[in-house]
Amino acid sequence: MIMFNKKLAAIFAVVFIDFLGFSFILPLYPDIAERFGISATSIALLASSYALMQFLFSPIFGRLSDRFGRRPILLLSSLGSAVSFALFGWAGSVGLLFFSRMLSGLAGSSVAMAQAYIADVTGQEERTKGMGLLGAALGLGLILGPALSAFLGRFGLGAPAYGAAALSLINFIVIVFALKESLEKKLRLRHFFSSGAALAEVKSYSWSERLNLKPLMEVLKHPLMSALLINYFLAMLGISIMQNVAGLFADQRFHLTLSETGYFFAYIGLIMIAVQGVMVGRLAKFSGETIIIVLGLILATLGYFLIPTSRMIWTIIATAGVAAAGVGLYIPSVNSLISKNSSVKEQGEIFGVAQSLVGLALIFGPVMGGFLYDNLGSGSPFFAAGLITLASLFFALKGFKKMRRLEKSSFLRHN
């Protein structure tokens, strides 16, 4: 069974520890805003600086992983994350906070590499469940990361960041001793530690390649893949609009403490892990990814629209749970569908492009959310997220129509 696959267990640990280190920051936003005297828009820009670097470098790392393997890129990512978290904890100025988050974004390519890794070691029939296991690692990280932040935050605002740096170092050790390379040697053009060819190749990229326009345009030429990736971008844009202001919203409306904010995010993560780790694989056997994606987007949209109407703590717990369940259904299913519609040789690059689009959503989404929060009210980011997720649903349905036409055409050619 896939749950006892040693390779998947190792990549589960890697992603879990990595996201545990990342999610620690979510409950800290209200305290950071108060300590440094910055607005919701500034908090959003801090989140966007991370995403900007991820957008610029994820496709490059994806191509390099296709060429030299997943493991070396994951090792570099873990070390870079450890340094960035340590700088964040040490930061005494807004400028250093921004620098540390940009460095963290530069190193934050592990999710795309993990997706490619799972695609390497699973068959078509196991891939949705494998992506669900990856989503469960993300959800578990989202549960324990904020809880860790709430606990360590009692020792100072920098303590959670130092804890995240330690976790990134543990991540590095896990990769060194427990994670074997998943990409077969015959599929790699050269070995990673050969004569510095990787650096020479990156230096030879044109500006369009460095800005990721060329690989993005090549992937978007595929009619089905273009619809899937636009759908993915819009769904992640909806998530990112409200994600970074959710803590500010809860603090403003319900006056939550750091510990209570941590528990709130941990609850969201608990819903996601329950859905991704248990329900996605079982539902995929009966309905396939397309139905799960549609259901997930509908639930997420409903949750986004209902959250700002919450006036009591139990209502925001319920509505946030609906949104979290929708996101939990959607993310592993769309990743599985993208993987199934890309060739083995292109897995790393396509997931790199997909992660780059996520990064693009995370650049603009937080800024939109922060601007709306400051200028149109604390509930406006959630309404905007709901509308954009509805648009994502439209592109999902458009892509599924193309998929059915392609399947029908293929069937007719073979009969």
Sine and cosine of phi, psi and omega as CSV:
sin_phi,cos_phi,sin_psi,cos_psi,sin_omega,cos_omega
0.00,0.00,0.44,-0.90,-0.07,-1.00
-0.92,0.40,-0.48,0.88,-0.04,-1.00
-0.91,0.42,-0.39,0.92,-0.04,-1.00
-0.97,-0.24,0.19,0.98,0.06,-1.00
-0.94,0.34,0.86,-0.51,-0.09,-1.00
-0.90,0.44,-0.61,0.79,0.01,-1.00
-0.90,0.43,-0.67,0.74,0.02,-1.00
-0.93,0.36,-0.56,0.83,0.05,-1.00
-0.89,0.46,-0.65,0.76,0.00,-1.00
-0.92,0.38,-0.70,0.71,-0.01,-1.00
-0.94,0.35,-0.50,0.86,0.11,-0.99
-0.86,0.50,-0.72,0.70,0.00,-1.00
-0.90,0.44,-0.66,0.75,-0.01,-1.00
-0.88,0.47,-0.77,0.64,-0.04,-1.00
-0.92,0.38,-0.63,0.78,0.02,-1.00
-0.87,0.50,-0.76,0.65,-0.02,-1.00
-0.92,0.40,-0.63,0.77,-0.01,-1.00
-0.90,0.44,-0.71,0.70,-0.03,-1.00
-0.96,0.27,-0.46,0.89,0.12,-0.99
-0.87,0.49,-0.66,0.75,0.04,-1.00
-0.93,0.36,-0.53,0.85,-0.02,-1.00
-0.98,0.22,-0.69,0.73,-0.17,-0.98
-0.97,0.26,-0.14,0.99,0.02,-1.00
-0.86,0.51,-0.44,0.90,-0.13,-0.99
-0.97,0.24,-0.39,0.92,-0.13,-0.99
-0.85,0.53,-0.73,0.69,0.01,-1.00
-0.96,0.29,-0.20,0.98,-0.08,-1.00
-0.99,0.11,-0.24,0.97,-0.11,-0.99
-0.84,0.54,-0.71,0.71,0.04,-1.00
-0.87,0.49,-0.65,0.76,0.00,-1.00
-0.94,0.34,-0.60,0.80,0.05,-1.00
-0.90,0.43,-0.69,0.73,0.01,-1.00
-0.87,0.49,-0.65,0.76,-0.01,-1.00
-0.95,0.31,-0.68,0.73,-0.06,-1.00
-0.91,0.40,-0.69,0.72,-0.07,-1.00
-0.99,-0.12,-0.02,1.00,0.04,-1.00
0.89,0.45,0.70,0.71,-0.05,-1.00
-0.90,-0.44,0.39,-0.92,-0.07,-1.00
-1.00,0.08,0.08,-1.00,0.07,-1.00
-0.88,0.47,-0.58,0.82,0.04,-1.00
-0.90,0.44,-0.64,0.77,0.03,-1.00
-0.92,0.40,-0.64,0.76,0.09,-1.00
-0.86,0.50,-0.66,0.75,0.02,-1.00
-0.90,0.44,-0.65,0.76,0.04,-1.00
-0.90,0.43,-0.57,0.82,0.06,-1.00
-0.88,0.47,-0.69,0.72,0.06,-1.00
-0.92,0.40,-0.62,0.79,-0.03,-1.00
-0.93,0.37,-0.52,0.85,0.00,-1.00
-0.89,0.46,-0.60,0.80,0.10,-1.00
-0.88,0.48,-0.75,0.67,-0.07,-1.00
-0.92,0.40,-0.57,0.82,0.00,-1.00
-0.87,0.50,-0.71,0.70,0.00,-1.00
-0.93,0.38,-0.60,0.80,0.05,-1.00
-0.90,0.43,-0.64,0.77,0.03,-1.00
-0.88,0.47,-0.67,0.74,-0.06,-1.00
-0.95,0.32,-0.54,0.84,-0.19,-0.98
-0.93,-0.36,-0.30,0.95,-0.03,-1.00
-0.86,0.52,-0.72,0.69,0.02,-1.00
-0.90,0.44,-0.58,0.82,0.05,-1.00
-0.89,0.46,-0.73,0.69,0.03,-1.00
-0.90,0.43,-0.56,0.83,0.06,-1.00
-0.88,0.47,-0.71,0.70,0.04,-1.00
-0.90,0.43,-0.64,0.77,0.01,-1.00
-0.91,0.41,-0.55,0.83,0.03,-1.00
-0.95,0.32,-0.53,0.85,0.10,-0.99
-0.90,0.43,-0.52,0.85,-0.07,-1.00
-1.00,0.04,-0.63,0.77,-0.15,-0.99
-0.87,-0.49,-0.09,1.00,0.02,-1.00
0.93,-0.37,0.36,-0.93,-0.03,-1.00
-0.98,0.20,-0.61,0.79,-0.15,-0.99
-0.87,0.49,-0.74,0.68,0.00,-1.00
-0.86,0.51,-0.61,0.79,-0.01,-1.00
-0.93,0.37,-0.63,0.78,0.04,-1.00
-0.90,0.43,-0.59,0.81,0.05,-1.00
-0.90,0.44,-0.73,0.69,0.03,-1.00
-0.89,0.46,-0.64,0.77,0.00,-1.00
-0.88,0.48,-0.69,0.72,-0.03,-1.00
-0.91,0.41,-0.67,0.74,0.02,-1.00
-0.91,0.42,-0.69,0.73,0.02,-1.00
-0.88,0.47,-0.63,0.78,0.02,-1.00
-0.90,0.43,-0.66,0.75,0.01,-1.00
-0.86,0.51,-0.71,0.71,0.01,-1.00
-0.90,0.43,-0.68,0.73,-0.06,-1.00
-0.91,0.41,-0.65,0.76,0.02,-1.00
-0.92,0.40,-0.64,0.77,0.03,-1.00
-0.88,0.47,-0.66,0.75,0.04,-1.00
-0.90,0.43,-0.61,0.79,0.01,-1.00
-0.89,0.46,-0.69,0.73,0.02,-1.00
-0.91,0.42,-0.52,0.85,-0.05,-1.00
-0.99,0.10,-0.27,0.96,-0.16,-0.99
-0.87,0.50,0.75,-0.66,0.08,-1.00
-0.89,-0.45,0.11,0.99,-0.01,-1.00
-0.62,-0.78,0.35,-0.94,0.03,-1.00
-0.90,0.44,-0.59,0.80,0.00,-1.00
-0.87,0.50,-0.69,0.72,0.00,-1.00
-0.95,0.32,-0.54,0.84,0.11,-0.99
-0.85,0.53,-0.73,0.69,-0.01,-1.00
-0.90,0.43,-0.67,0.74,0.00,-1.00
-0.88,0.48,-0.68,0.73,-0.03,-1.00
-0.91,0.42,-0.62,0.79,0.01,-1.00
-0.95,0.32,-0.55,0.84,0.06,-1.00
-0.92,0.39,-0.65,0.76,0.06,-1.00
-0.90,0.43,-0.62,0.79,0.04,-1.00
-0.90,0.44,-0.64,0.77,0.06,-1.00
-0.91,0.42,-0.63,0.78,0.06,-1.00
-0.86,0.51,-0.63,0.77,-0.03,-1.00
-1.00,0.10,-0.16,0.99,-0.18,-0.98
-1.00,0.08,0.82,0.57,0.00,-1.00
-0.98,-0.22,0.14,0.99,-0.17,-0.99
-0.93,0.37,-0.53,0.85,-0.04,-1.00
-0.91,0.41,-0.71,0.70,0.04,-1.00
-0.88,0.47,-0.64,0.77,0.02,-1.00
-0.92,0.39,-0.61,0.79,0.02,-1.00
-0.91,0.41,-0.64,0.77,0.06,-1.00
-0.88,0.48,-0.71,0.71,0.03,-1.00
-0.91,0.42,-0.62,0.79,0.01,-1.00
-0.88,0.48,-0.73,0.68,0.02,-1.00
-0.89,0.46,-0.64,0.77,0.05,-1.00
-0.89,0.46,-0.55,0.84,0.01,-1.00
-0.92,0.39,-0.62,0.78,-0.21,-0.98
-0.97,-0.26,0.04,1.00,0.03,-1.00
-0.86,-0.52,0.46,-0.89,0.10,-0.99
-1.00,0.08,0.08,-1.00,-0.04,-1.00
-0.84,0.54,-0.68,0.74,-0.09,-1.00
-0.96,0.28,-0.35,0.94,-0.03,-1.00
-0.99,-0.12,-0.16,0.99,-0.23,-0.97
-0.92,0.38,-0.65,0.76,0.01,-1.00
-0.88,0.48,-0.67,0.74,0.02,-1.00
-0.92,0.39,-0.59,0.81,0.06,-1.00
-0.90,0.44,-0.68,0.74,0.05,-1.00
-0.92,0.39,-0.54,0.84,0.08,-1.00
-0.91,0.42,-0.60,0.80,0.06,-1.00
-0.90,0.43,-0.64,0.77,0.08,-1.00
-0.89,0.46,-0.69,0.72,0.04,-1.00
-0.89,0.45,-0.56,0.83,0.05,-1.00
-0.90,0.43,-0.60,0.80,0.06,-1.00
-0.90,0.44,-0.66,0.75,0.06,-1.00
-0.89,0.45,-0.70,0.71,0.00,-1.00
-0.90,0.44,-0.66,0.75,0.02,-1.00
-0.90,0.43,-0.62,0.78,0.08,-1.00
-0.89,0.45,-0.61,0.79,0.02,-1.00
-0.94,0.35,-0.45,0.89,0.08,-1.00
-0.95,0.30,-0.81,0.59,-0.16,-0.99
-0.99,0.11,-0.43,0.90,0.01,-1.00
-0.88,0.48,-0.82,0.57,0.06,-1.00
-0.88,0.47,-0.57,0.82,0.05,-1.00
-0.90,0.43,-0.66,0.75,0.07,-1.00
-0.88,0.47,-0.67,0.74,0.01,-1.00
-0.89,0.45,-0.67,0.74,0.01,-1.00
-0.89,0.45,-0.61,0.79,0.00,-1.00
-0.95,0.31,-0.78,0.63,-0.06,-1.00
-0.96,0.30,-0.38,0.92,0.00,-1.00
-0.88,0.48,-0.32,0.95,0.05,-1.00
-0.93,0.37,-0.31,0.95,0.00,-1.00
-0.98,-0.17,0.16,0.99,0.02,-1.00
0.83,-0.56,0.39,-0.92,-0.07,-1.00
-0.91,0.41,-0.45,0.89,-0.02,-1.00
-0.99,0.13,-0.31,0.95,-0.08,-1.00
-0.86,0.51,-0.69,0.73,0.04,-1.00
-0.87,0.49,-0.56,0.83,0.01,-1.00
-0.92,0.39,-0.65,0.76,0.04,-1.00
-0.91,0.41,-0.58,0.81,0.09,-1.00
-0.90,0.44,-0.63,0.78,0.04,-1.00
-0.91,0.41,-0.60,0.80,0.04,-1.00
-0.89,0.45,-0.66,0.75,0.04,-1.00
-0.89,0.45,-0.63,0.77,0.03,-1.00
-0.91,0.42,-0.59,0.81,0.03,-1.00
-0.91,0.41,-0.59,0.81,0.07,-1.00
-0.92,0.38,-0.62,0.78,0.10,-0.99
-0.88,0.47,-0.64,0.77,0.05,-1.00
-0.84,0.54,-0.71,0.71,0.03,-1.00
-0.85,0.53,-0.69,0.72,-0.01,-1.00
-0.91,0.41,-0.65,0.76,0.03,-1.00
-0.86,0.50,-0.69,0.72,0.01,-1.00
-0.90,0.44,-0.69,0.73,-0.03,-1.00
-0.87,0.49,-0.71,0.70,-0.17,-0.99
-0.98,-0.20,-0.34,0.94,-0.13,-0.99
-0.86,-0.50,-0.26,0.96,-0.10,-1.00
-0.95,-0.30,0.90,-0.43,0.07,-1.00
-1.00,-0.01,0.45,-0.89,0.02,-1.00
-0.89,0.45,0.71,-0.70,-0.06,-1.00
-0.99,-0.13,-0.39,0.92,-0.08,-1.00
-1.00,0.04,0.85,-0.53,-0.05,-1.00
-0.88,0.48,0.53,-0.85,-0.06,-1.00
-0.86,0.51,-0.56,0.83,-0.04,-1.00
-0.93,0.36,-0.34,0.94,0.02,-1.00
-1.00,-0.03,-0.09,1.00,0.06,-1.00
-0.99,-0.14,0.69,-0.72,-0.01,-1.00
-0.97,0.24,-0.59,0.81,0.04,-1.00
-0.52,-0.86,0.31,-0.95,0.05,-1.00
-0.98,0.19,0.57,-0.82,-0.08,-1.00
-0.84,0.54,-0.63,0.77,-0.10,-1.00
-1.00,-0.05,0.42,0.91,0.11,-0.99
-0.97,0.23,-0.15,-0.99,-0.31,-0.95
-0.89,0.45,0.67,0.74,0.03,-1.00
0.94,0.34,0.41,0.91,-0.05,-1.00
-0.92,0.40,-0.48,0.88,-0.02,-1.00
-0.87,0.48,-0.73,0.69,-0.01,-1.00
-0.90,0.43,-0.66,0.75,0.00,-1.00
-0.89,0.45,-0.62,0.79,-0.01,-1.00
-0.92,0.39,-0.70,0.71,0.00,-1.00
-0.88,0.48,-0.64,0.77,0.01,-1.00
-0.90,0.43,-0.45,0.89,-0.05,-1.00
-0.99,0.11,-0.12,0.99,-0.02,-1.00
-0.91,0.41,0.61,-0.79,0.13,-0.99
-0.96,0.27,0.16,-0.99,0.00,-1.00
-0.89,0.45,-0.57,0.82,0.02,-1.00
-0.91,0.42,-0.58,0.82,0.04,-1.00
-0.95,0.32,-0.65,0.76,0.00,-1.00
-0.92,0.40,-0.52,0.85,0.06,-1.00
-1.00,0.06,0.08,1.00,0.09,-1.00
0.93,0.35,0.28,0.96,-0.01,-1.00
-0.96,0.27,-0.63,0.77,-0.05,-1.00
-0.90,0.43,-0.80,0.60,0.02,-1.00
-0.89,0.45,-0.56,0.83,0.03,-1.00
-0.90,0.45,-0.72,0.70,-0.02,-1.00
-0.92,0.40,-0.58,0.81,0.02,-1.00
-0.90,0.43,-0.69,0.72,-0.01,-1.00
-0.92,0.39,-0.63,0.78,-0.06,-1.00
-0.95,0.31,-0.18,0.98,0.09,-1.00
-0.93,0.38,-0.41,0.91,0.04,-1.00
-0.97,0.25,0.88,-0.47,-0.13,-0.99
-0.86,0.50,-0.66,0.75,0.00,-1.00
-0.94,0.33,-0.72,0.70,-0.03,-1.00
-0.89,0.45,-0.58,0.81,0.00,-1.00
-0.89,0.46,-0.69,0.72,0.01,-1.00
-0.90,0.43,-0.66,0.75,0.01,-1.00
-0.90,0.44,-0.69,0.73,-0.06,-1.00
-0.96,0.30,-0.58,0.81,0.09,-1.00
-0.90,0.43,-0.68,0.74,0.09,-1.00
-0.84,0.54,-0.71,0.70,0.00,-1.00
-0.88,0.47,-0.71,0.70,0.00,-1.00
-0.86,0.50,-0.74,0.68,-0.05,-1.00
-0.92,0.39,-0.64,0.77,0.03,-1.00
-0.89,0.46,-0.68,0.73,0.01,-1.00
-0.95,0.32,-0.50,0.87,0.09,-1.00
-0.90,0.44,-0.67,0.74,0.05,-1.00
-0.87,0.49,-0.69,0.73,0.03,-1.00
-0.89,0.47,-0.71,0.70,-0.12,-0.99
-0.95,0.31,-0.43,0.90,0.02,-1.00
-0.88,0.48,-0.66,0.75,-0.10,-0.99
-0.98,-0.22,-0.26,0.97,-0.13,-0.99
-0.87,0.50,-0.74,0.67,-0.13,-0.99
-0.99,0.14,-0.25,0.97,0.07,-1.00
-0.98,-0.19,-0.03,1.00,-0.02,-1.00
-0.88,0.47,-0.67,0.74,0.03,-1.00
-0.91,0.42,-0.65,0.76,0.04,-1.00
-0.90,0.43,-0.65,0.76,0.02,-1.00
-0.89,0.46,-0.73,0.68,-0.01,-1.00
-0.91,0.42,-0.62,0.78,0.01,-1.00
-0.92,0.40,-0.67,0.74,-0.02,-1.00
-0.92,0.39,-0.70,0.72,-0.11,-0.99
-0.99,0.13,-0.57,0.82,-0.10,-0.99
-0.87,-0.50,0.00,1.00,0.06,-1.00
0.81,0.58,0.79,0.61,-0.03,-1.00
-0.97,0.24,0.54,-0.84,0.13,-0.99
-0.99,0.15,0.12,-0.99,0.05,-1.00
-0.85,0.53,-0.68,0.73,0.00,-1.00
-0.90,0.43,-0.68,0.73,-0.01,-1.00
-0.92,0.40,-0.62,0.79,0.08,-1.00
-0.89,0.46,-0.65,0.76,0.05,-1.00
-0.87,0.49,-0.68,0.73,0.02,-1.00
-0.91,0.40,-0.56,0.83,0.02,-1.00
-0.89,0.45,-0.74,0.68,0.03,-1.00
-0.92,0.38,-0.55,0.83,0.05,-1.00
-0.90,0.44,-0.62,0.79,0.05,-1.00
-0.88,0.47,-0.70,0.72,0.05,-1.00
-0.86,0.52,-0.70,0.72,0.03,-1.00
-0.89,0.45,-0.59,0.81,0.02,-1.00
-0.90,0.45,-0.67,0.75,0.06,-1.00
-0.88,0.47,-0.70,0.71,-0.04,-1.00
-0.90,0.44,-0.67,0.74,-0.03,-1.00
-0.93,0.37,-0.59,0.81,0.03,-1.00
-0.90,0.44,-0.66,0.75,-0.01,-1.00
-0.95,0.30,-0.76,0.65,-0.09,-1.00
-0.95,0.30,-0.64,0.77,-0.09,-1.00
-0.99,0.14,-0.38,0.93,-0.09,-1.00
-0.89,-0.45,-0.77,0.63,-0.17,-0.99
-0.99,0.16,-0.62,0.79,-0.15,-0.99
-0.87,0.50,-0.76,0.65,-0.03,-1.00
-0.87,0.48,-0.64,0.77,-0.01,-1.00
-0.94,0.33,-0.67,0.75,0.01,-1.00
-0.91,0.42,-0.57,0.82,-0.04,-1.00
-0.88,0.47,-0.50,0.86,-0.01,-1.00
-0.92,0.40,-0.51,0.86,-0.10,-1.00
-0.98,-0.18,-0.52,0.85,-0.13,-0.99
-0.87,-0.50,-0.39,0.92,-0.08,-1.00
0.99,0.12,0.20,-0.98,-0.10,-0.99
-0.91,0.41,-0.54,0.84,-0.12,-0.99
-0.88,0.47,-0.71,0.71,0.00,-1.00
-0.91,0.42,-0.65,0.76,-0.02,-1.00
-0.90,0.43,-0.65,0.76,0.01,-1.00
-0.88,0.47,-0.72,0.69,0.00,-1.00
-0.89,0.46,-0.71,0.70,0.01,-1.00
-0.88,0.47,-0.68,0.73,-0.01,-1.00
-0.88,0.47,-0.68,0.73,0.00,-1.00
-0.92,0.38,-0.60,0.80,0.04,-1.00
-0.90,0.43,-0.71,0.70,0.00,-1.00
-0.91,0.42,-0.67,0.74,0.01,-1.00
-0.88,0.48,-0.70,0.71,0.01,-1.00
-0.87,0.49,-0.72,0.70,0.01,-1.00
-0.86,0.51,-0.71,0.71,0.00,-1.00
-0.89,0.46,-0.68,0.73,0.00,-1.00
-0.87,0.49,-0.68,0.73,-0.02,-1.00
-0.93,0.37,-0.52,0.85,-0.08,-1.00
-1.00,0.08,-0.46,0.89,-0.07,-1.00
-0.81,0.58,-0.77,0.64,-0.05,-1.00
-0.93,0.36,-0.18,0.98,0.06,-1.00
-1.00,0.10,-0.10,0.99,-0.07,-1.00
-0.95,0.33,0.79,-0.61,0.05,-1.00
-0.89,-0.46,-0.18,0.98,0.06,-1.00
-0.82,-0.58,0.44,-0.90,-0.12,-0.99
-0.89,0.46,-0.59,0.81,-0.04,-1.00
-0.93,0.36,-0.47,0.88,0.00,-1.00
-0.96,0.29,-0.60,0.80,0.04,-1.00
-0.95,0.30,-0.51,0.86,0.09,-1.00
-0.89,0.45,-0.68,0.74,-0.01,-1.00
-0.93,0.36,-0.74,0.67,-0.07,-1.00
-0.94,0.35,-0.62,0.79,0.07,-1.00
-0.90,0.43,-0.55,0.83,0.05,-1.00
-0.91,0.42,-0.62,0.78,0.06,-1.00
-0.89,0.46,-0.72,0.69,0.01,-1.00
-0.89,0.45,-0.68,0.74,0.00,-1.00
-0.90,0.44,-0.62,0.78,0.04,-1.00
-0.90,0.44,-0.66,0.75,0.03,-1.00
-0.89,0.46,-0.72,0.70,0.03,-1.00
-0.90,0.45,-0.63,0.77,0.02,-1.00
-0.88,0.47,-0.59,0.81,0.06,-1.00
-0.95,0.30,-0.64,0.77,-0.16,-0.99
-0.95,0.31,-0.78,0.62,-0.23,-0.97
-0.88,0.48,-0.80,0.61,0.00,-1.00
-0.91,0.42,-0.52,0.85,-0.04,-1.00
-0.94,0.34,-0.68,0.73,0.00,-1.00
-0.94,0.34,-0.57,0.82,0.07,-1.00
-0.90,0.43,-0.64,0.77,0.04,-1.00
-0.90,0.44,-0.67,0.74,-0.02,-1.00
-0.92,0.40,-0.64,0.77,0.06,-1.00
-0.88,0.47,-0.70,0.72,-0.01,-1.00
-0.89,0.46,-0.68,0.73,-0.04,-1.00
-0.92,0.38,-0.34,0.94,-0.01,-1.00
-0.96,-0.28,0.36,0.93,0.10,-1.00
-0.76,-0.65,0.48,-0.88,-0.04,-1.00
-0.97,0.23,0.31,-0.95,-0.02,-1.00
-0.85,0.52,-0.66,0.75,-0.06,-1.00
-0.94,0.34,-0.32,0.95,-0.07,-1.00
-0.96,-0.28,0.06,1.00,-0.10,-0.99
-0.82,0.57,-0.77,0.64,-0.05,-1.00
-0.89,0.46,-0.69,0.72,-0.03,-1.00
-0.93,0.38,-0.68,0.74,-0.02,-1.00
-0.91,0.41,-0.67,0.74,0.06,-1.00
-0.93,0.38,-0.51,0.86,0.09,-1.00
-0.90,0.43,-0.69,0.73,0.05,-1.00
-0.90,0.43,-0.69,0.73,0.03,-1.00
-0.86,0.50,-0.70,0.72,0.01,-1.00
-0.92,0.39,-0.52,0.86,0.06,-1.00
-0.91,0.41,-0.64,0.77,0.06,-1.00
-0.91,0.41,-0.60,0.80,0.11,-0.99
-0.87,0.49,-0.68,0.73,0.04,-1.00
-0.87,0.49,-0.64,0.77,0.03,-1.00
-0.89,0.45,-0.66,0.75,0.06,-1.00
-0.89,0.46,-0.62,0.79,-0.02,-1.00
-0.98,0.22,-0.21,0.98,0.13,-0.99
-0.98,0.21,-0.79,0.61,-0.11,-0.99
-1.00,0.09,-0.55,0.84,-0.05,-1.00
-0.85,0.52,-0.81,0.59,0.01,-1.00
-0.86,0.50,-0.61,0.79,0.02,-1.00
-0.90,0.44,-0.70,0.72,0.05,-1.00
-0.87,0.49,-0.71,0.70,-0.01,-1.00
-0.89,0.46,-0.69,0.72,0.01,-1.00
-0.91,0.42,-0.67,0.75,0.02,-1.00
-0.89,0.45,-0.72,0.69,0.01,-1.00
-0.89,0.46,-0.66,0.75,0.00,-1.00
-0.87,0.49,-0.72,0.70,-0.05,-1.00
-0.96,0.28,-0.50,0.87,-0.18,-0.98
-0.93,-0.36,-0.45,0.89,-0.06,-1.00
-0.87,-0.50,0.08,1.00,0.04,-1.00
0.94,-0.33,0.40,-0.92,-0.11,-0.99
-0.92,0.38,-0.39,0.92,-0.01,-1.00
-1.00,0.05,-0.28,0.96,-0.11,-0.99
-0.89,0.46,-0.57,0.82,0.03,-1.00
-0.88,0.48,-0.53,0.85,-0.03,-1.00
-0.96,0.29,-0.62,0.79,0.08,-1.00
-0.91,0.42,-0.65,0.76,0.05,-1.00
-0.89,0.46,-0.66,0.75,0.02,-1.00
-0.88,0.48,-0.64,0.77,0.02,-1.00
-0.90,0.44,-0.67,0.74,0.00,-1.00
-0.91,0.41,-0.67,0.74,-0.01,-1.00
-0.93,0.37,-0.58,0.82,0.04,-1.00
-0.93,0.37,-0.54,0.84,0.12,-0.99
-0.89,0.46,-0.65,0.76,0.06,-1.00
-0.90,0.44,-0.61,0.79,0.06,-1.00
-0.87,0.49,-0.65,0.76,0.03,-1.00
-0.88,0.48,-0.62,0.78,0.03,-1.00
-0.86,0.51,-0.73,0.69,-0.01,-1.00
-0.94,0.35,-0.51,0.86,0.08,-1.00
-0.89,0.46,-0.75,0.67,0.00,-1.00
-0.90,0.44,-0.59,0.81,0.05,-1.00
-0.89,0.45,-0.70,0.72,0.02,-1.00
-0.90,0.43,-0.62,0.78,-0.02,-1.00
-0.92,0.38,-0.55,0.83,0.09,-1.00
-0.89,0.45,-0.68,0.74,0.05,-1.00
-0.89,0.46,-0.63,0.77,0.00,-1.00
-0.89,0.45,-0.68,0.73,0.02,-1.00
-0.91,0.42,-0.60,0.80,0.04,-1.00
-0.91,0.42,-0.66,0.75,0.01,-1.00
-0.91,0.42,-0.67,0.74,0.02,-1.00
-0.90,0.43,-0.64,0.77,0.02,-1.00
-0.92,0.40,-0.66,0.75,0.03,-1.00
-0.89,0.46,-0.68,0.74,0.01,-1.00
-0.91,0.43,-0.65,0.76,0.01,-1.00
-0.89,0.45,-0.68,0.74,-0.03,-1.00
-0.92,0.39,-0.57,0.82,0.01,-1.00
-0.92,0.38,-0.47,0.88,-0.06,-1.00
-0.99,-0.12,0.11,0.99,0.00,-1.00
-0.74,-0.67,0.00,0.00,0.00,0.00
